[in-house]
Amino acid sequence: MRESQEARDWVTVADILEYELAPLILDWRRMTPKIKDEVRKSL
């Protein structure tokens, strides 16, 4: 992604954000409440 940004290849940057980063963000959104619950249990 950095190389694409430096090359000002905004189409590739957008593709990376959409196809690689977005799924990771969705996964973290699903995991965050579970992590929060586990942390609360351990307190």
Secondary structure, 3 states (H helix, E strand, C coil): CHHHHHCCCHHHHHHHHHHHHHHHHHHHHHHHHHHHHHHHHHC
